[in-house]
Amino acid sequence: MVDTRYDHCIGTANGRLHKSLATMLAEAGFHSAGTAESTPVLLRKLRIIQPWLVVIDTALPPGNIEELAEIIENDALAACLFINTTGSDLKRYVQLTWPVEAPVLSAVAEAVCSEFARKKKLQQEVETLQKKLNERKTMDKAKGLLQNLYSVSEEEAFQFLRKTSMQKRLTMAEMADLVIKDPDLFNSLKQHL
């Protein structure tokens, strides 16, 4: 039984396949978030609904199933599991050949959801670190501008940014960004340096 936070969307034009997949996933504890009978509709639903899992029939019309897989992966739309009904080989993606037993489908679906959650967490950590790095670069650039304009030390420039950001109720990164955008704006504050 999977964690109830996992919902799914099924992409297939085959009514029987849809019914079988939906039943197996429901019995395993997954909750349905929608279905689509074509690639464009599926992509639109994934972007709107944002389910944890998408289960896709390799015969989903129209278009290239590998291109669809790349879009879903590159845009991090959902954990993706392909049900191979066409005999095609999607080497880079998780796939099960139809027919598949319910316990196998459940176990693989849970595994791809867990991996997707891990990737999302890592991506958020990378974005947080990137934001901090960008803020640090902004701070360093603003300190450099203040040092050059007002012939002050790095510590004095830092203290100015800290003090001014508190007075203006801005973060230091926001204050640094203001200094970079318009250093002359702070001519009146020169006596504080």
N, C-alpha and C positions, 0 to 999 in steps of 0.2 A: 504494500500500500504506500503510495507516494504522499508527500507533504501536500496539503490542500491548497497551497499557494500556486501550484502549477495548473495553469489553464492552457487550453490548446485551440488551435484552428486547423481545420482539415482542408486541403486543397485537392479536390478530385471531381471529375465530371461523371464518375461511375457511382451510381446510386447504391449498388450492393456493397462496393468497397467502402463507401462512406459509412454506411450503416454498421458494417463489421468493425471498422476502426473506431467509430464513436462508441459502440458497445464495449469493446475491449478496453478502451481508455477510461470510460466511465466506471467500469468494474474495478479498474486499477486505482481509482481515486482522482483522476484528472477531471477537470471541469471544462465543458465546451464553451468556447468564446466566439465561435462562429465557423462558417464554412464558405468555400468559394469554389465555383465551377470553372474558373478561368484564371490565367496568370495575372492579368491586370486587376481583376477584382480581388484576388488574393493579396497582392501587394498593397492595394488600397486598404484592405481590412487590417493587414499587419501593421501598417503605419498608424491607423486609427486606434485599434483595439490593443495593440502591443501585448500579445499573449506571450507566455514563456516558451511555448512549443508550437511549432507548425509541422504537421505531418503532410507530406506532399506525394501524390501519385506521380510517378515519372511520365505518365501519359497525360498530364494536365495540359490542356490546350490553351492558347496557341504558343508557339515559340520554343526556344531552346531552353531545356530544363537546367543545363549547366549555367547559363546566363542568369536565370532566376536564382539559382543557388548562390552565385557570386554576389548578386544584389543583396540578398538576405544576409549573407555573411559580412560583406563590406559595410553595410549600414547597421549591422548588429540588431536586426529586427526581431529575431527570436532564435531559440534553439531549433535546429532543423533536422528532421528525420525523413528520409525519402523511402517510399514504398515502391520497390522496383517491380512494375508490372509489364515493362516493355523489353526487358533483357538488356537495357543499356547499362553501361558501367560508369558510375560516378565515382571515380577513384579517390577524389579528395573529400568526399562527403559521406556521412553516415547513412547507410542504406540497408534495408532488409528486403529480401526477395519474397514476393507474395506467392502463396499464402504463408502466413507467419502465425506462430502460436501466441496466444495472449500473454503468457508469462514472459516470453522473449520480447514482445513489443513493449510491455510494461517496463521491464528492466532496462532496455535500451533507451526508451523515452526518458526514464528517470535519470539515466546516466548523462544524456545529452543536455538535459535541463540543469543538472548539477554543474556540468562543465561550462555551460553558458553563464550561469550565475557567477562562477569563479572568474570567467573572462570579464564580465561586467564589473566586478569588484576591482580587478586589476586595472581595468581601463579607467575607473573613477580615481584610483590611487595615482595613476600616471597623470591624469588631468589635474589633480590637486597639486602634484609636484611641479608640473609645468606652470601652473598659475603662480606658485610660490617663486619659481625661478624667474618668471617674467616680472613679478613684483620686485624682486631683488635687483634685476637689471634696471628697472625703472628708477628705483631708489639710488642706485649707484650713478646713473646718468644725471639725475637731478642734483645729487651731491656734487658731482663734477662741475655742472653748470654753475652752481652757487659758489664753489671754490674759485672758479675762473672769473666770474663776474665781480665777486666781492672780496677776493683775495683772503679767504678764510681757510682754516684747516678743515679736514674731513670731519672731525669730531664736531666742530662748530656748525658745519653745514647740516650734519645729522641732527644736532640739538635744535636747530632752527626748524627743520622739517617736523620733528617730534612735537615741539611746542606749538607751532602754527597749526598742525593737523588737529591737535587737541582743542585749540581755540576755535577752529572752524568746524569742529565735530566731523572730521573726515578721517579716513584711514591714512596711514602714512603713504601707502601706495597711491591713493587718490591725490594727496597733497603733492607728491613727487610728480605725478602726471600733470598737475596744474603748473608746476614750476617749469617742466619741460615744454609745455604748450605755449606758455607766455612768461618767460623769465622776467621781463620788464615790469610785469604786474607787481612784482615784489620789491621794486625800487623804494616804495614808501616804507617798506619793512627793513630797509638796509640798516637802520640804527639798532635793530634787534640782533644783528649778526655779530 
